[in-house]
Amino acid sequence: MSASGKAARLPLIDPLRAIAALLIFVYHALFVTGNLSRGDYGWFLNVGVPLFYGISGLLLFRRFAGSIVNGSASPNLREYAKHRVFRIIPAYWFALPVIAVVLGRSAQVFSLEGLVRYFGLTQAYSLDTFVGGIGQAWTLTVEVAFYVFLPFWGWFCSRVASKAADARGRGRALLLLTFGLAVFSLAWKIGVVNHYGNDVTGALVPFTALPAALDQFCVGMAIAVLIALRDAGVSGRLLATIAKVPAVGIGMALVAYWLVGEVYGIGPIRGHELGGWGMSTILEHEGKAAVTAGLLLAGVAAVPGVGMVGRALNIGPLRRVGEMSYGFYLWHLAVLTLLVGNLHWALGEHGLLGNPEGIGITSGWPLLTLGVVVSLAVSLGIAGASWALIERPLIRRAHT
């Protein structure tokens, strides 16, 4: 914590946001071109979502963790709420009606139920609206639930951890509480699997709602506690060790990503899926949490411009994409759908290039590949405008 009480900025978080956003972009590019298959590792590129969750857990819980470890005043909840509302709502409320009209979803979004669910960010609590409006915005429902949950969790942690005699004890209590929250999240998912059996569709909502995702947020929250302990001069062994070789964190993420594929028999070791859908999905979920942990540890421990990881993450364009990653996330799938999805449909349905079977990026069709590149450029352009005209001015206003 700085003298002003504000946590020092973590300079390599924006590049991690960029990585998360670009992973999801590639995942959706594979989807709209018909090349997304559970039979290869592209299926798991949506690991960008858990990475976003982990970043939120880290950044938002950091102020709470710092105040608890240091025994200082808790964050101002009014300021916290204002910052969250100004950061999320305006850009989303602008994008939602535009995308709904452009993609022909007006009847869905502008119905009475749609106005409540989509504008209220509760669409992920119903199968009927789960991917309506801005399709990928179901994750914002989870994020917003976390925003509401966090102050209550911070209060509870403060009450429990304050009983410890010193900063080290309070930090250990926080880590134990965070671990317990992650265990609860795992138990929730096991309960969902046992309740729904083979009803994969029915399990979708409870399996993606906040209780199920809490362990991925907990990854970032635990790292926030480690940073608070380090800043308090109490302990920082793990972060200090990773700082010496940040590539260890990257290696951890890559190994976890490989093991997720092994769960489904994609990797070179296993030839078949491990268990039924429930066990496989839970293992996939936890594997993605491990990927998130590795990337976050590398990002918070590395020094910008120093070492392989510090230099790679400190690239200017990557930092810029991370800065405007929220707008990019909101708009990219609509752009891909318009520019690439419709082109793929035209080529496939009408055979404009002869044989329409199997066309896509991986089969080398240059027109679709060009469409993806153009979609990336257009999405970045819209995101830049969203950042400059909507997000940044309102963020500044929220902090005044």
N, C-alpha and C positions, 0 to 999 in steps of 0.2 A: 504494500500500500504506500502511496506517496504521501507527502506531507499534507496535501490537500484532502486526503481521505479517499481519493480516487485511485483505482487500481491502474498500475502502469500498463500501457497498451502492449498487447502481444503482436509484434509486427508481422508474424508469418501466418496469422489466422486468415487474412484475406486470401492469400494464395491457396490455402486449404479449402476455403469456400469455392474458389474457382475450380479446383479439382473436383469437388462434389458436383458442381453445376455441369461441368463438361462431361463427367461420367454419365450423368442422367441424360444429357443431350445425346450422347452416343447410343445409350440404351433406347431412347425413343426413336432415334434415326434408324436403328435396326428394326424397331417395331413397325414404323410406317413403310419401310421398304420390304417387309415380309421376311426379314432375315433374323428375327429374334426367335431363338430356339432354346428350349431347356436342355438340349443336347450339347451345348457348348458354353464356354465361360462368359460369353456376352450376356447371358441371362442374368448374371449377378452384378452387372454394372450399375444396377439401381442401389448398390452399396452407397452411392452418393447421398441417399436419403438418411441412412443411419449416421453418416458423417455430418450432415447438417444437424441432426439431433444432438450428436456429441458436441458439436461446436456450441449449440445453444446451451446445453448443460454446463459446459465450461464457462462461457462468458457470463451467463445470467446467475449462476450459483457462486461465481467467484466473489462477488461483493458480500454475499451472505457468509460464505466460508471465511473470508478475511475478517469480517466483524466478529464472528464467533471465536475464531482462533485467537484474535487479539483482545477479546473481551471488550470491544468497543460498541458504539451505537449501531443498531441494525440499519440497513438501507431504508431510505424514505420510500414508503410504499406508494405514495401519491406520485412521486417522480417516476418510480418504477413503472406504474401503470400508464402514465402519460407517454413515457418513452416507447413502451411496447405498442400502444395504440397508434401513435404517430409513425412508427416504423413499419407496421404491417398493413393497416387498414387502408390508407389513402391510395397507395399504388394498386392494391388489390381491387378496391371498389372502382377504380378507373378502368382497370384491365377487364374485369368481369363482364360488364355490359357490352364492351366493344367486341370481345372474343365471342360472346354469346350471339351477337348479331352476325358477325362474320362467318361463324361456323354453323349458323342456322339453329341455334339452341335457344332462341328468344322465348318460345312458348314454354320451355322447361324452366328457364331462369326467372322469367317475369310472371310466373304463376304465383298465387298467394303462398303456396308452400315453398316455391323456389326463392321468393324474396326473403323469406325467413331463413331458410336453410343455407342458401348460397351466400347471401350478404352477411348472414350471421355466423358463417363458417362452422356450420354443424352438419354439412352434407355427408360426412363420412360416417354418420350414425344411422344411415339407412342405405340399404342395397339399391333402392330406386334412384338415389341421388349421388351415390358414392363417387362416380367419375363424371358427373355432369358438370355443366358450367366450364370452368377451367379444370380439365381432367385431373391434372397432377396436384391440384390444390387440396385434395383430401389430406395431404400431409400437413397443410396449414391448420386443419382441424385439430390434429394431434399437437402441433406446436402451441396453439392457443390454449388448449387444455393444460399443457405444461406450464404456460405463463400463469394461469390461474392457480394451479396447484403449488407452484414454487414458494410463494410467500408463506403459505400455511406450513409447508415442509420446513422452510427456514425457521419459522417460529418454533416448531416442534424440536428441531435440532438444537436451537439455542437453549431451550428449556432443559434438554437432556445433557448437552455437552457442557453447559455452564457449571455443572456440578464438579467438573474436573478442576484440579488445583492450579494447573498451568497450561500454557499454550500447547505443549506437547500432548498433554492428556486430552485437551479439547479437540485437537486435530485427530488423535486416534479415535475418539468417540465419533467424530464426524465420518471418518472412514468406515467404521463399523456400521453406523446408521445407513450410509450409502450402500454398503454391501448388503445389508438387510433389505433395503428397498429393491435392489436388483434381484435378490432371491424371491421376494414377493412377486416381482414381475414374471420371473420364470415359473413360479407356482401358478400364476394366473394363466399363462399359456398352456401349461400342462392340464389345468382344469378345463380350458376351452376345448382342447383336443379330446379329453375324456367325455365331455358333455356332447359334443357334436359328432363324434365318431367319424364316419366317412363323408359327412355333409360339409365338403370344403367350402361351398358357396355360403352356407349359413354361418360358418365360422369366420368369414372374412371381416365383418365389422368388429367383433370382440378381439380378433387376433391382430388388428391394426390400431385399435383404440389405445389411449395413453397407458393404461395399466400394462398392456403387452409391450409397449415401446419404452417403458421407463428404464429398463436396464441399459438401453443404448444411450439415453440421456445420462444415466449414472456413470458411464464411462467418462464423459466430460466433467461431471460433478466431482468424481474422485480425483481427477487431475487438478481441478480447481482447488481442492483441499491441499494437495501436494504443493501447489504454487503458494498457497497461503502460508503453509508451514515454512517453505523456503524463504519467503519474503519476511517472515517473522524471525528468521535466523535460527530456527529450531532444528529443522531436518530438511534435507534435500538430496538424499543419497541416490534415489532412483533417477530424479531429473538430472543430477550431476553426472551420473553414469551414462545416461542417454546423451547428455550434452557432449561428452567426450567422443562418442561415435553415434551421431543421430541416425546413421544408416541402419542401426540396429532396429529402430522403430519401423523404418521402411521395410526391412526384412521381415519383421514380425507381421506386418500388414500383408505382405506378399504370401507368406506361408499360410496365414489364415485364409486368404482368398483361394489359394490352391486347395486347402482342406475342405472348403465349402463345396468345391467341385467334386471332391472325393466322396462327399456325402451322397451325391447323386450318381456316382459311378462314371463321372466325366473324366477324371484324372487318370493317370497311367497305372494306379495301383488297384483300385476297385473296378469291377466290371458291372456292378449293379447298384441300385439305390439301397441306402442303409435304412431299413425299417419302412414303415408306412409313411403317408404324407405328414402326419403329425410329428413324428420324431424327426423326419428330414427337415421340415419347416422350422422346428425349434432349433435344430443344430445349425441350419442356415442362418437363422436370426442371430444366434450367439456368435457364429463365425464372423458375421458382418460387424458385430460389436467389437470383436478382436481386431478386425481390420481398422475400424475407427480408432481404437486405442493406440495401435501402432502409429498411425498417421498423426494423431494428436500429440503423442509423446515426442515424435520427431519434430513436429512443428513448434511446440513450445520450448523444446530444449535447444534447437539449432539457433545459431547466431546468423542474422541476415548477412549474406555475402561471404560467410566463412565456412569452409568445408563444402563437400559435394552437395549435401542437403540444403545448407544455408544459401549456397549460390543458386541452386535449382529453383528453390521456392521464392527467391528474391527477384526473379525476373519481372521487369516492369509490366509487361502486358498481362502476366498472370495476376499480379496485384490489382491491376485495373479491372480485370474480369471479376475478381473476387469482390471488389468494391461495389460493383453493380450486379452482383449475382442474383439478388432477389428479383429484380426486374427481368433478368434473363430467364430465371426459373419460371416466372409467370407467363412469359410470352413464347418461349421456344417451341413448345409442342403445337401451339396453334399455327405458328409459322411453318413448322415441318409438315403439318397436316395439309396446309394450303399449297405449299410449293412442291413438296415431295410426295405426300400421300395421294394427292389427286393425280399427279403424274404417274405414279406407280399403278394406280387404278386404271388410268387410260391405257397404259402400255399393256397391262395384264388383261383387261376386259376387251380391248379393241385390237390388240396385237399390232400397234402402230410401228413396232420395230421387228415385225415378223413373229418369231416364236416367243410368246409371252411368259413361258414357264420358267420359274426360278430366277426372274430378274431381280436385281438388287445390287447393293454395294459389294457383297462378297463374291458375286459372280462376275464382277468387273464391268458393269454397264456404266460407261462414263457419264451418260446424261443424268442418271440418278445420283451418282457421286457428286457431280457438279451441283445438282439441286440441293444436296446436303450442305455443301460448302457455302452456297449462296444463302441457305437458311441460317447457317451459323452467323454469317455476316449481317444479315437482316436482323436476327435476334439480338445480336450485340448492339446494333444501331438503335433498336427500339429500347433496349435496356439502358443504353447510355442516355437517351432522351428521358426515360423514366427517372433515372438517377438525378439528372441535372435539373429537371423541371418539377418533379414531384417529391422524390424521396429526400434528397439532400437538403432542400429548403425547409422541409417539415422536420427533419431530424434536428437541424440547427434551432428551429423554433422550439422544439420540445426540450432542448437543453438550455434555453434562456429563462 
